[in-house]
Structures are given as C-alpha cells and as structure tokens.
Amino acid sequence: MYPGSALSAWQLAIMAVVVVAALAAWLTLVSLAARDPRRGSAATDTGGRDEETGATVTQLPPGDTPSGKAA
C-alpha cells in the first residue's frame, strides 16, 4: 500500500457506526413488519361488530314494514 492511502482511525470509526446504524434500522423495520397487526386495525376488522358492542339485530316478519315508512 502507498503511505497516504490508508484510512485514519476516525474514518474507520465513522464507517463502523454507519454500518451498525443501518443494521439496527433494518432489524427494527423487519421486526415491525413481522408483528401481528393491532386489534383495531382494518386488516383484522373484517367481521361484524355485533358481538363486541352487544348490539342486537331484529328481523321483521315477511310483509311487515317499519313504522313511519310507506309500503
């Protein structure tokens, strides 16, 4: 090697810090992507919410119309 071509210690330290920071960011992103979605997210909210809220569904007999509505 030529005498002036070697990297100094601070340059090697900066390179190491950049590599470690990039690895930490990548591992963080991978772990966030692999997590289960939150309970209230749209991905898991595909079914009805009747069970959660305690709402009841009433069905009218055939031929009946709700009060206040024309036939």
TIBAMAR-712974 format. One record per atom (N, C-alpha, C, O, CB): x, y, z; chain; residue in one letter. Coordinates in steps of 0.02 Angstrom, whole numbers. Glycine has a CB too. Layout:
# TIBAMAR-712974
R     east    north       up   gulo   kolmar
R        X        Y        Z      A        A
...
This chain:
# TIBAMAR-712974
R     east    north       up   gulo   kolmar
R       42      -59        0      A        M
R        0        0        0      A        M
R       44       62        0      A        M
R      100       62       25      A        M
R      -47        0       60      A        M
R       17      114      -28      A        Y
R       51      177      -28      A        Y
R       42      211       40      A        Y
R       -9      201       72      A        Y
R       26      223      -85      A        Y
R       89      249       62      A        P
R       86      277      130      A        P
R       26      322      142      A        P
R       -1      322      197      A        P
R      149      316      143      A        P
R        3      360       93      A        G
R      -52      407      104      A        G
R     -121      378       90      A        G
R     -170      415       95      A        G
R      -41      467       62      A        G
R     -127      313       74      A        S
R     -191      286       54      A        S
R     -230      252      111      A        S
R     -288      235      103      A        S
R     -181      237       -3      A        S
R     -198      242      167      A        A
R     -232      207      223      A        A
R     -283      254      255      A        A
R     -272      314      259      A        A
R     -181      182      276      A        A
R     -339      226      277      A        L
R     -390      265      311      A        L
R     -370      278      383      A        L
R     -338      236      415      A        L
R     -459      230      308      A        L
R     -388      336      407      A        S
R     -372      351      476      A        S
R     -421      318      523      A        S
R     -472      291      501      A        S
R     -371      428      488      A        S
R     -407      320      587      A        A
R     -448      287      637      A        A
R     -518      318      640      A        A
R     -567      282      648      A        A
R     -415      290      706      A        A
R     -524      383      634      A        W
R     -590      415      638      A        W
R     -632      398      577      A        W
R     -693      393      583      A        W
R     -582      491      645      A        W
R     -600      389      519      A        Q
R     -638      369      460      A        Q
R     -664      297      467      A        Q
R     -721      283      448      A        Q
R     -594      375      398      A        Q
R     -623      253      495      A        L
R     -645      184      506      A        L
R     -701      183      559      A        L
R     -747      143      553      A        L
R     -586      140      529      A        L
R     -696      225      609      A        A
R     -748      227      661      A        A
R     -814      251      632      A        A
R     -867      224      649      A        A
R     -727      272      719      A        A
R     -812      302      589      A        I
R     -873      326      557      A        I
R     -904      272      513      A        I
R     -965      263      513      A        I
R     -859      390      516      A        I
R     -863      237      476      A        M
R     -889      183      434      A        M
R     -922      129      477      A        M
R     -975      103      458      A        M
R     -832      152      392      A        M
R     -892      112      533      A        A
R     -921       61      577      A        A
R     -987       84      606      A        A
R    -1034       45      611      A        A
R     -872       43      633      A        A
R     -991      148      626      A        V
R    -1052      175      655      A        V
R    -1108      175      603      A        V
R    -1165      158      619      A        V
R    -1041      246      682      A        V
R    -1093      193      542      A        V
R    -1144      194      488      A        V
R    -1170      123      475      A        V
R    -1230      113      467      A        V
R    -1115      225      423      A        V
R    -1125       75      473      A        V
R    -1146        6      460      A        V
R    -1188      -21      517      A        V
R    -1239      -53      505      A        V
R    -1084      -39      450      A        V
R    -1169       -8      579      A        V
R    -1208      -31      637      A        V
R    -1276        3      639      A        V
R    -1326      -30      655      A        V
R    -1169      -19      703      A        V
R    -1279       68      624      A        A
R    -1343      103      624      A        A
R    -1389       77      569      A        A
R    -1449       69      580      A        A
R    -1332      179      614      A        A
R    -1362       62      511      A        A
R    -1402       35      456      A        A
R    -1428      -35      474      A        A
R    -1486      -51      460      A        A
R    -1361       32      391      A        A
R    -1387      -75      506      A        L
R    -1409     -142      527      A        L
R    -1464     -137      580      A        L
R    -1512     -175      577      A        L
R    -1349     -182      553      A        L
R    -1456      -92      627      A        A
R    -1507      -83      679      A        A
R    -1573      -59      649      A        A
R    -1626      -83      669      A        A
R    -1482      -34      733      A        A
R    -1570      -13      602      A        A
R    -1631       12      569      A        A
R    -1665      -44      530      A        A
R    -1726      -50      531      A        A
R    -1615       71      523      A        A
R    -1626      -84      495      A        W
R    -1654     -139      456      A        W
R    -1687     -190      501      A        W
R    -1743     -213      487      A        W
R    -1600     -172      413      A        W
R    -1654     -209      556      A        L
R    -1683     -257      602      A        L
R    -1746     -230      635      A        L
R    -1794     -267      646      A        L
R    -1632     -276      656      A        L
R    -1748     -166      650      A        T
R    -1808     -135      678      A        T
R    -1865     -137      629      A        T
R    -1921     -155      647      A        T
R    -1794      -62      698      A        T
R    -1853     -120      566      A        L
R    -1905     -122      515      A        L
R    -1931     -192      503      A        L
R    -1991     -203      494      A        L
R    -1879      -92      450      A        L
R    -1886     -241      503      A        V
R    -1907     -310      493      A        V
R    -1950     -334      551      A        V
R    -2001     -368      541      A        V
R    -1846     -357      485      A        V
R    -1931     -317      613      A        S
R    -1970     -338      670      A        S
R    -2038     -303      672      A        S
R    -2087     -334      693      A        S
R    -1932     -325      735      A        S
R    -2041     -240      652      A        L
R    -2105     -206      649      A        L
R    -2151     -235      595      A        L
R    -2211     -240      605      A        L
R    -2094     -131      636      A        L
R    -2122     -255      539      A        A
R    -2162     -284      485      A        A
R    -2187     -354      504      A        A
R    -2239     -375      479      A        A
R    -2122     -287      421      A        A
R    -2151     -389      546      A        A
R    -2169     -458      563      A        A
R    -2218     -462      621      A        A
R    -2245     -515      635      A        A
R    -2107     -497      581      A        A
R    -2231     -405      654      A        R
R    -2278     -406      711      A        R
R    -2349     -422      688      A        R
R    -2366     -412      630      A        R
R    -2277     -338      747      A        R
R    -2389     -447      734      A        D
R    -2460     -455      721      A        D
R    -2492     -386      718      A        D
R    -2472     -341      755      A        D
R    -2495     -499      774      A        D
R    -2541     -377      674      A        P
R    -2574     -312      671      A        P
R    -2611     -297      736      A        P
R    -2630     -343      772      A        P
R    -2622     -308      612      A        P
R    -2620     -233      750      A        R
R    -2656     -214      810      A        R
R    -2728     -237      808      A        R
R    -2754     -252      754      A        R
R    -2654     -138      820      A        R
R    -2760     -241      866      A        R
R    -2829     -268      871      A        R
R    -2878     -225      832      A        R
R    -2924     -253      801      A        R
R    -2850     -272      943      A        R
R    -2872     -160      831      A        G
R    -2920     -116      798      A        G
R    -2903      -99      726      A        G
R    -2934      -55      697      A        G
R    -2927      -54      836      A        G
R    -2853     -133      696      A        S
R    -2833     -114      629      A        S
R    -2884     -140      578      A        S
R    -2924     -184      592      A        S
R    -2764     -141      613      A        S
R    -2882     -112      519      A        A
R    -2928     -130      466      A        A
R    -2915     -200      441      A        A
R    -2961     -233      416      A        A
R    -2923      -80      409      A        A
R    -2854     -225      447      A        A
R    -2838     -292      423      A        A
R    -2875     -346      462      A        A
R    -2893     -398      434      A        A
R    -2763     -304      426      A        A
R    -2886     -335      526      A        T
R    -2919     -386      566      A        T
R    -2993     -371      576      A        T
R    -3029     -413      603      A        T
R    -2886     -392      633      A        T
R    -3016     -314      555      A        D
R    -3086     -294      566      A        D
R    -3128     -311      505      A        D
R    -3154     -266      472      A        D
R    -3091     -219      583      A        D
R    -3134     -375      491      A        T
R    -3172     -395      432      A        T
R    -3242     -420      449      A        T
R    -3286     -420      406      A        T
R    -3135     -449      395      A        T
R    -3252     -440      511      A        G
R    -3317     -467      531      A        G
R    -3361     -412      561      A        G
R    -3341     -355      567      A        G
R    -3309     -524      581      A        G
R    -3422     -432      578      A        G
R    -3468     -386      610      A        G
R    -3447     -370      681      A        G
R    -3410     -409      712      A        G
R    -3538     -414      610      A        G
R    -3470     -315      707      A        R
R    -3451     -294      774      A        R
R    -3508     -306      823      A        R
R    -3507     -279      878      A        R
R    -3431     -221      774      A        R
R    -3558     -347      804      A        D
R    -3615     -358      848      A        D
R    -3594     -390      914      A        D
R    -3620     -371      967      A        D
R    -3666     -403      813      A        D
R    -3548     -438      911      A        E
R    -3527     -472      972      A        E
R    -3491     -426     1019      A        E
R    -3498     -432     1080      A        E
R    -3483     -531      955      A        E
R    -3452     -379      993      A        E
R    -3412     -335     1036      A        E
R    -3455     -282     1070      A        E
R    -3442     -265     1127      A        E
R    -3358     -303      995      A        E
R    -3505     -256     1035      A        T
R    -3543     -200     1061      A        T
R    -3606     -221     1097      A        T
R    -3637     -180     1132      A        T
R    -3560     -152     1007      A        T
R    -3626     -283     1090      A        G
R    -3687     -306     1121      A        G
R    -3749     -285     1083      A        G
R    -3804     -290     1109      A        G
R    -3691     -281     1191      A        G
R    -3741     -262     1022      A        A
R    -3798     -241      981      A        A
R    -3839     -303      960      A        A
R    -3811     -357      950      A        A
R    -3775     -201      919      A        A
R    -3903     -293      954      A        T
R    -3945     -348      932      A        T
R    -3976     -330      865      A        T
R    -3987     -272      849      A        T
R    -4001     -364      984      A        T
R    -3989     -381      826      A        V
R    -4019     -372      760      A        V
R    -4089     -401      763      A        V
R    -4098     -459      781      A        V
R    -3977     -405      703      A        V
R    -4138     -360      746      A        T
R    -4207     -385      745      A        T
R    -4230     -389      673      A        T
R    -4221     -342      634      A        T
R    -4254     -339      787      A        T
R    -4261     -445      656      A        Q
R    -4287     -453      589      A        Q
R    -4363     -450      593      A        Q
R    -4394     -481      637      A        Q
R    -4263     -520      558      A        Q
R    -4391     -413      547      A        L
R    -4464     -407      544      A        L
R    -4492     -468      507      A        L
R    -4459     -496      463      A        L
R    -4486     -342      508      A        L
R    -4552     -489      525      A        P
R    -4583     -544      488      A        P
R    -4594     -522      415      A        P
R    -4601     -462      402      A        P
R    -4650     -565      521      A        P
R    -4597     -569      370      A        P
R    -4608     -551      300      A        P
R    -4674     -513      292      A        P
R    -4724     -533      321      A        P
R    -4609     -614      256      A        P
R    -4674     -460      253      A        G
R    -4734     -421      240      A        G
R    -4742     -361      286      A        G
R    -4779     -315      270      A        G
R    -4794     -464      246      A        G
R    -4708     -360      343      A        D
R    -4711     -303      389      A        D
R    -4665     -248      366      A        D
R    -4611     -262      340      A        D
R    -4695     -324      460      A        D
R    -4685     -186      375      A        T
R    -4642     -130      361      A        T
R    -4629      -91      425      A        T
R    -4673      -89      468      A        T
R    -4673      -84      307      A        T
R    -4572      -61      433      A        P
R    -4560      -22      493      A        P
R    -4608       36      498      A        P
R    -4631       62      447      A        P
R    -4488        4      494      A        P
R    -4624       56      559      A        S
R    -4672      112      568      A        S
R    -4641      176      540      A        S
R    -4582      189      547      A        S
R    -4691      122      643      A        S
R    -4684      215      507      A        G
R    -4661      278      479      A        G
R    -4637      273      408      A        G
R    -4619      324      378      A        G
R    -4607      306      521      A        G
R    -4637      214      380      A        K
R    -4615      206      311      A        K
R    -4673      181      268      A        K
R    -4714      141      290      A        K
R    -4555      156      306      A        K
R    -4675      205      207      A        A
R    -4728      184      161      A        A
R    -4713      114      135      A        A
R    -4655       92      133      A        A
R    -4734      234      103      A        A
R    -4766       80      116      A        A
R    -4758       11       90      A        A
R    -4733        9       21      A        A
R    -4723      -45       -7      A        A
R    -4823      -26       93      A        A
